Amino acid sequence: MLKSYVASKIKAIVEVPGGCYDAVIEPNDEGGYLAEVPALACATEGRTVDEALAMLADAVEGWLAVAHEKGLKIPPPKPTPSTQAKV
């Protein structure tokens, strides 16, 4: 039986109120996938790419909530692709 897998990094975005953060998903050496938002130093794992991205959205939401509560400096999100000015 053939197996398919992602051999390199996948670039994605995680949308938040007011914009989005760049995300990277890549195969994990132990199996599954590692997903992270480098700007926030926020990472998580999932068995599939879709699960890793969903877990990352939850992790970012939690990270931002704790950062707000503690008064930490939060890197500003980028505009989402759909809200960027068209040239």
C-alpha positions in Angstrom: 0.0 0.0 0.0 1.3 3.4 -0.9 1.5 6.2 1.7 1.3 9.9 0.9 2.9 12.5 3.0 4.1 16.1 2.9 7.9 16.1 2.5 8.4 19.8 2.9 7.0 22.8 4.7 3.5 24.1 4.0 2.9 27.8 4.3 -0.5 28.8 5.7 -2.2 31.6 7.7 -4.1 31.7 10.9 -6.8 34.4 10.8 -7.4 36.4 14.0 -9.6 39.5 14.6 -7.9 42.3 12.7 -5.7 40.2 10.4 -3.7 37.0 10.2 -0.3 35.5 11.2 1.9 33.4 8.9 2.0 29.7 9.8 4.2 26.8 8.9 3.3 23.2 8.9 5.9 20.5 8.4 6.2 16.7 9.0 7.2 15.8 12.5 10.0 13.2 12.9 7.9 11.1 15.2 4.9 11.1 12.8 2.1 13.6 12.3 2.7 17.3 11.7 4.2 20.2 13.6 2.4 23.6 13.1 3.7 26.9 14.3 3.2 30.6 14.1 6.8 31.9 14.3 5.8 35.5 15.1 4.2 34.3 18.3 6.6 31.4 19.1 3.4 29.3 19.3 3.4 25.7 18.1 1.3 22.5 18.3 1.0 19.1 16.6 -1.6 17.1 14.8 -1.9 13.7 13.2 -2.9 15.2 9.8 -2.2 18.6 8.2 -5.8 19.6 8.8 -5.7 18.6 12.4 -2.4 20.4 13.0 -3.9 23.6 11.4 -7.0 23.4 13.5 -5.0 22.8 16.7 -2.8 25.8 15.8 -5.9 28.0 15.5 -6.9 27.0 19.0 -3.4 27.4 20.3 -3.1 30.9 18.8 -6.4 31.9 20.3 -5.3 30.8 23.7 -1.8 32.4 23.3 -3.5 35.8 22.5 -5.9 35.5 25.4 -3.1 34.9 27.9 -0.9 37.6 26.4 -3.8 40.1 26.7 -4.4 39.1 30.3 -0.8 39.5 31.2 -0.3 42.7 29.3 2.4 41.3 27.1 3.4 42.9 23.9 1.7 41.1 21.0 3.1 41.3 17.5 0.5 42.9 15.2 -1.2 40.6 12.7 -0.8 41.2 9.0 -3.8 42.2 6.9 -5.7 39.1 5.7 -5.3 38.5 1.9 -9.0 39.3 1.4 -8.6 42.7 3.1 -5.4 43.8 1.5 -5.7 46.7 -0.9 -5.7 45.6 -4.5 -3.2 47.3 -6.8 
